[in-house]
Structure formats: C-alpha cells, structure tokens
Amino acid sequence: MPSFKRWCALTCLLTTLLLAPSAALAWQGVVARVSDGDTVVVARGRKAVKLRLQGIDAPELSQPYGQQAGQYMRYLVLGKTVEVDAKETDAYKRTVAVVFRLPDRLNVNETMIWQGYAWHYVRYAHSPRLAWLEDGAARAHRGLWADPRPVPPWQWRRRHPRGGQHGSRYGSHYGSHYGSPGHRASYRWLW
C-alpha cells in the first residue's frame, strides 16, 4: 500500500501544477520604465525584464491617444511593485504577461482597456472579458473612444510601416485636440 499512497500524492501534486501553471510563473518586481501604453520594463532583482501586456494593443506613440496611453500607464505603475503573470515570450524577446499592481492587485491589462487607452488585441487573445471591457469603454466614450473613428494600432502600423511606433517620426499630437488642455485623462478606478 505505500506505493498507492505515493501514487496518490504524486497525482495530486501533478494535478495542482497542471491546473495552476500561471502561479508557478508569477513573480514580483518594480516598474522601472514605461515604453508606451502596452510595454513596460520591470526590475526583477538586478535584471530588467521588458514586458508586453497580454491581450491589449495601445495606440502607437505617433498616433492619436498614444501619448495619453503612455501617460496613463505611467500613472498606474511607474515606480510601483507589480506581480507579473508571465505567459510566453514574443518574437521581440519580450515577456508577454498579465500585470497586477500591488498591493491592490489591480489588473493593469484590463484597466488599460476599461479606461479606453488600449484595444482588446483579438489576434493574440480571444477573451470574452477583454471584449466586454472594450465594449464598455467604447459605449462610455472613454479615452480613445472619444474619437468618432479611432484607428486600431495594427491598422496604424500597416499604414505607417517605418515610423508608426515612434512619436519623433510623424510628430506628436500635442497641440491638436488630442493633447489640448481640455482633453484630460480619466484617472478613475476600474470599479
């Protein structure tokens, strides 16, 4: 019978590991830099880890609301401790992850969509929850959804293949209505 007990213990351990794989990959760090509305650099000990937030695509810095998306991301996480639930590594060697701000465990990926600073990136994440959050932001005209015809970043990048990701190439939108003093980012909590 001792072998049966070992088998049960091993089965329970393997089942737990298989049902909760993200817990094994989660780690904590401090956000050292915000690149834009969907990419941050997190200090993990002495190592800097570049993260791409899973399931979201924020406007490029050179497109309307790109600067605001980066500012809102800075407001949410810069200098703050986060929990990183790593999912995979993308083609650019960034860790693709869901990011939770600590200590309140605010889901940063979801918040960026809910506040209207990112699209649900359906090409890489088929999530009914992210779709619902995007729909709520669009219906409330929050963030980029205040624009009557916002252009998704994947279309922007196709139309601007050499500079769609950098504000310096095509200029910033400050001075236009997107960066005017009357346009304020909403810093309300998700719920």
Contacts in CASP RR format, 6 or more apart in sequence:
PFRMAT RR
TARGET T0000
AUTHOR 0000-0000-0000
METHOD contacts of the structure
MODEL  1
MPSFKRWCALTCLLTTLLLAPSAALAWQGVVARVSDGDTVVVARGRKAVK
LRLQGIDAPELSQPYGQQAGQYMRYLVLGKTVEVDAKETDAYKRTVAVVF
RLPDRLNVNETMIWQGYAWHYVRYAHSPRLAWLEDGAARAHRGLWADPRP
VPPWQWRRRHPRGGQHGSRYGSHYGSHYGSPGHRASYRWLW
17 24 0 8 1.000
22 85 0 8 1.000
22 86 0 8 1.000
22 87 0 8 1.000
22 98 0 8 1.000
25 85 0 8 1.000
25 86 0 8 1.000
25 87 0 8 1.000
26 83 0 8 1.000
26 84 0 8 1.000
26 85 0 8 1.000
26 86 0 8 1.000
27 44 0 8 1.000
27 83 0 8 1.000
27 84 0 8 1.000
27 86 0 8 1.000
28 44 0 8 1.000
28 81 0 8 1.000
28 82 0 8 1.000
28 83 0 8 1.000
28 84 0 8 1.000
28 102 0 8 1.000
29 42 0 8 1.000
29 43 0 8 1.000
29 44 0 8 1.000
29 45 0 8 1.000
29 81 0 8 1.000
29 82 0 8 1.000
29 83 0 8 1.000
29 84 0 8 1.000
30 42 0 8 1.000
30 43 0 8 1.000
30 79 0 8 1.000
30 80 0 8 1.000
30 81 0 8 1.000
30 82 0 8 1.000
31 40 0 8 1.000
31 41 0 8 1.000
31 42 0 8 1.000
31 43 0 8 1.000
31 77 0 8 1.000
31 78 0 8 1.000
31 79 0 8 1.000
31 80 0 8 1.000
31 82 0 8 1.000
32 41 0 8 1.000
32 42 0 8 1.000
32 43 0 8 1.000
32 48 0 8 1.000
32 79 0 8 1.000
33 40 0 8 1.000
33 41 0 8 1.000
33 48 0 8 1.000
33 78 0 8 1.000
34 40 0 8 1.000
34 41 0 8 1.000
34 70 0 8 1.000
34 73 0 8 1.000
34 74 0 8 1.000
34 77 0 8 1.000
34 78 0 8 1.000
35 41 0 8 1.000
35 50 0 8 1.000
36 58 0 8 1.000
36 60 0 8 1.000
36 61 0 8 1.000
36 66 0 8 1.000
36 69 0 8 1.000
36 70 0 8 1.000
36 73 0 8 1.000
36 165 0 8 1.000
37 53 0 8 1.000
37 58 0 8 1.000
37 59 0 8 1.000
37 66 0 8 1.000
37 69 0 8 1.000
37 70 0 8 1.000
37 72 0 8 1.000
37 73 0 8 1.000
37 112 0 8 1.000
37 117 0 8 1.000
37 118 0 8 1.000
38 52 0 8 1.000
38 53 0 8 1.000
38 56 0 8 1.000
38 57 0 8 1.000
38 58 0 8 1.000
38 69 0 8 1.000
38 73 0 8 1.000
38 112 0 8 1.000
38 118 0 8 1.000
39 50 0 8 1.000
39 51 0 8 1.000
39 52 0 8 1.000
39 53 0 8 1.000
39 94 0 8 1.000
40 50 0 8 1.000
40 51 0 8 1.000
40 53 0 8 1.000
40 73 0 8 1.000
40 77 0 8 1.000
40 99 0 8 1.000
41 48 0 8 1.000
41 49 0 8 1.000
41 50 0 8 1.000
41 51 0 8 1.000
42 48 0 8 1.000
42 49 0 8 1.000
42 51 0 8 1.000
42 82 0 8 1.000
42 84 0 8 1.000
43 49 0 8 1.000
44 84 0 8 1.000
49 84 0 8 1.000
49 95 0 8 1.000
50 93 0 8 1.000
50 94 0 8 1.000
50 95 0 8 1.000
51 84 0 8 1.000
51 94 0 8 1.000
51 95 0 8 1.000
51 96 0 8 1.000
51 97 0 8 1.000
51 99 0 8 1.000
52 90 0 8 1.000
52 92 0 8 1.000
52 94 0 8 1.000
52 95 0 8 1.000
52 96 0 8 1.000
52 97 0 8 1.000
53 96 0 8 1.000
53 97 0 8 1.000
53 98 0 8 1.000
53 99 0 8 1.000
53 108 0 8 1.000
53 109 0 8 1.000
53 112 0 8 1.000
53 118 0 8 1.000
54 87 0 8 1.000
54 96 0 8 1.000
54 97 0 8 1.000
54 98 0 8 1.000
54 109 0 8 1.000
54 124 0 8 1.000
54 125 0 8 1.000
55 109 0 8 1.000
55 120 0 8 1.000
55 121 0 8 1.000
55 124 0 8 1.000
55 125 0 8 1.000
55 127 0 8 1.000
55 130 0 8 1.000
56 109 0 8 1.000
56 112 0 8 1.000
56 113 0 8 1.000
56 118 0 8 1.000
56 119 0 8 1.000
56 120 0 8 1.000
56 121 0 8 1.000
56 125 0 8 1.000
56 130 0 8 1.000
57 118 0 8 1.000
57 119 0 8 1.000
57 121 0 8 1.000
57 152 0 8 1.000
57 153 0 8 1.000
57 154 0 8 1.000
58 66 0 8 1.000
58 69 0 8 1.000
58 70 0 8 1.000
58 73 0 8 1.000
58 112 0 8 1.000
58 117 0 8 1.000
58 118 0 8 1.000
58 119 0 8 1.000
58 153 0 8 1.000
59 65 0 8 1.000
59 66 0 8 1.000
59 69 0 8 1.000
59 117 0 8 1.000
59 118 0 8 1.000
59 144 0 8 1.000
59 150 0 8 1.000
59 153 0 8 1.000
59 156 0 8 1.000
60 66 0 8 1.000
60 153 0 8 1.000
60 156 0 8 1.000
60 157 0 8 1.000
60 160 0 8 1.000
60 164 0 8 1.000
60 165 0 8 1.000
60 166 0 8 1.000
60 167 0 8 1.000
61 67 0 8 1.000
61 70 0 8 1.000
61 165 0 8 1.000
61 166 0 8 1.000
61 167 0 8 1.000
61 172 0 8 1.000
62 160 0 8 1.000
62 163 0 8 1.000
62 164 0 8 1.000
62 165 0 8 1.000
62 166 0 8 1.000
62 167 0 8 1.000
62 168 0 8 1.000
62 169 0 8 1.000
62 170 0 8 1.000
62 171 0 8 1.000
62 172 0 8 1.000
63 151 0 8 1.000
63 153 0 8 1.000
63 156 0 8 1.000
63 160 0 8 1.000
63 164 0 8 1.000
63 173 0 8 1.000
64 144 0 8 1.000
64 147 0 8 1.000
64 150 0 8 1.000
64 151 0 8 1.000
64 173 0 8 1.000
64 176 0 8 1.000
64 178 0 8 1.000
65 117 0 8 1.000
65 143 0 8 1.000
65 144 0 8 1.000
65 147 0 8 1.000
65 150 0 8 1.000
65 173 0 8 1.000
65 178 0 8 1.000
66 173 0 8 1.000
67 172 0 8 1.000
67 173 0 8 1.000
67 174 0 8 1.000
67 178 0 8 1.000
67 179 0 8 1.000
68 117 0 8 1.000
68 143 0 8 1.000
68 144 0 8 1.000
68 178 0 8 1.000
68 179 0 8 1.000
68 183 0 8 1.000
68 185 0 8 1.000
69 112 0 8 1.000
69 117 0 8 1.000
69 118 0 8 1.000
69 144 0 8 1.000
70 117 0 8 1.000
71 185 0 8 1.000
72 112 0 8 1.000
72 115 0 8 1.000
72 117 0 8 1.000
72 185 0 8 1.000
72 187 0 8 1.000
73 108 0 8 1.000
73 112 0 8 1.000
73 117 0 8 1.000
75 185 0 8 1.000
75 187 0 8 1.000
76 101 0 8 1.000
76 106 0 8 1.000
76 108 0 8 1.000
76 111 0 8 1.000
76 112 0 8 1.000
77 99 0 8 1.000
77 101 0 8 1.000
77 108 0 8 1.000
80 101 0 8 1.000
80 102 0 8 1.000
81 101 0 8 1.000
81 102 0 8 1.000
81 103 0 8 1.000
82 99 0 8 1.000
82 100 0 8 1.000
82 101 0 8 1.000
82 102 0 8 1.000
82 108 0 8 1.000
83 99 0 8 1.000
83 100 0 8 1.000
83 102 0 8 1.000
83 105 0 8 1.000
84 95 0 8 1.000
84 97 0 8 1.000
84 98 0 8 1.000
84 99 0 8 1.000
85 97 0 8 1.000
85 98 0 8 1.000
85 99 0 8 1.000
85 100 0 8 1.000
86 95 0 8 1.000
86 96 0 8 1.000
86 97 0 8 1.000
87 96 0 8 1.000
87 97 0 8 1.000
87 98 0 8 1.000
88 95 0 8 1.000
88 96 0 8 1.000
89 95 0 8 1.000
89 96 0 8 1.000
90 96 0 8 1.000
96 124 0 8 1.000
98 107 0 8 1.000
98 109 0 8 1.000
99 107 0 8 1.000
99 108 0 8 1.000
99 109 0 8 1.000
100 106 0 8 1.000
100 107 0 8 1.000
100 108 0 8 1.000
101 108 0 8 1.000
106 189 0 8 1.000
106 190 0 8 1.000
107 190 0 8 1.000
109 130 0 8 1.000
110 129 0 8 1.000
110 130 0 8 1.000
110 133 0 8 1.000
110 190 0 8 1.000
111 190 0 8 1.000
112 118 0 8 1.000
113 119 0 8 1.000
113 120 0 8 1.000
113 130 0 8 1.000
113 133 0 8 1.000
113 134 0 8 1.000
113 137 0 8 1.000
114 133 0 8 1.000
114 136 0 8 1.000
114 137 0 8 1.000
114 142 0 8 1.000
114 190 0 8 1.000
115 137 0 8 1.000
115 142 0 8 1.000
115 143 0 8 1.000
115 185 0 8 1.000
115 186 0 8 1.000
115 188 0 8 1.000
115 190 0 8 1.000
116 134 0 8 1.000
116 137 0 8 1.000
116 142 0 8 1.000
116 143 0 8 1.000
116 144 0 8 1.000
116 145 0 8 1.000
117 143 0 8 1.000
117 144 0 8 1.000
117 185 0 8 1.000
119 134 0 8 1.000
119 152 0 8 1.000
119 153 0 8 1.000
120 127 0 8 1.000
120 130 0 8 1.000
120 131 0 8 1.000
120 133 0 8 1.000
120 134 0 8 1.000
121 154 0 8 1.000
122 131 0 8 1.000
123 154 0 8 1.000
136 142 0 8 1.000
137 143 0 8 1.000
137 145 0 8 1.000
138 145 0 8 1.000
142 186 0 8 1.000
143 185 0 8 1.000
143 186 0 8 1.000
144 150 0 8 1.000
146 183 0 8 1.000
147 178 0 8 1.000
151 159 0 8 1.000
156 164 0 8 1.000
157 164 0 8 1.000
157 165 0 8 1.000
160 169 0 8 1.000
160 170 0 8 1.000
162 169 0 8 1.000
163 169 0 8 1.000
163 170 0 8 1.000
164 170 0 8 1.000
173 179 0 8 1.000
177 183 0 8 1.000
END
